[in-house]
Amino acid sequence: MPAVKLTKQVLDGLQKAPPSVRTPYWDAQLRRFGAIAYPTGAITFVVQYRNASGVTRKYKVGLSDRRPLSRRGNERARCLVRWTKVKIHKKTESSAERA
């Protein structure tokens, strides 16, 4: 699982020359933020987290089909990841309190 800075150039390169199998790429700056590249050229942005039971999960934040990504789209995905991390953290805390 390569760790790279997920920039527009990197993601555009993954769309132009997609991997032969489904491959996750993790961001070097933002922990637990990644992009899963598919052989079709599609890219899915994900956040990896552990739930209250300690099981690792991946939450799909957004999808970029075979259309070229805009720089704004990559920044938007990063903002969504930060928001999603807070949301997941609150949810796991509340479920742990109920148990």
N, C-alpha and C positions, 0 to 999 in steps of 0.2 A: 504494500500500500504506500505509494509515493506521497511524500509531503512536499507540496510546492505552494507558492503564493498564487492563489487562484485569481489571476488577473484576466482581463478581457482577451489579451493576446493568447494566454495559455488555453483558455476555454475555446476560443476560435480555432486554435490549432487542433484541439481534440475533436471539434466538429468536422474539420476538413480532412483529418486523418484519424478516424476513430479506431479504437483498439479492436482486436479480433474477438475479445470476450468482455463481458461486463467488468469494468475496473473502477474501484473507488479511488479518488484522489482527495487527500485531506489537506486543508489549508494550513500553511506554516505559521500564520499569524493568529488566526481566530480558532481557538481550541474547539474540537468536536464539530467543526463545520467542514463539509465536504461536498464534492460533486461526483456523482456516479456517471461514468461515460459508457454508453451502449454502442454496440457495433453498428447500429442504424444511424448514429450521429447525434442522437438525442442525449441530453444531459439533464440529470435530476439533482437538485440541490437538497442536501439532507443535514440534519442535526442528529448527532448520536448522543444518547443519554442513558442513564440507568434509572429504572423506575423504583418505587418504594421497596420492592422485593429484591432489588439488586440485579435484575435482568437487564441486559443491554438491549436498547431499542434504537431504531432509526426513524426519525420523523421527517416526512417529505415536506420541504418548505416550498419548493417551486419546480417548475419544469421548463426547460428550453428545448423545443423541438429542433428541427433541423434549420430553423431560421438563425441568422447570425445574431449573436448577443450584442446588445448595446452596452456601453460602459455604464449607463444608468441602471440597466438591468442587473449587473453584477453588484453594484452598490446597494440596490434595492434588496437583493438576496441577503447581503450581509446585515442590513437593518432588520430584515425579517428573522434572521437567525438570532440576533441579540434579543429581540422581542420574544421569540419562541423559547429561548433558554429561560427567560424570566417566567414565562407562562408554565413551562414544564416544572421548574423548580417549585413554584407555588403549588402546583397540583400534587407533586410528590410529597411535599411537606404536609399538605392537608390530608392526603390519604394515609400518611404515616401516623398522623395524630389520631385518626379514626381507628386504626388497628390496635 
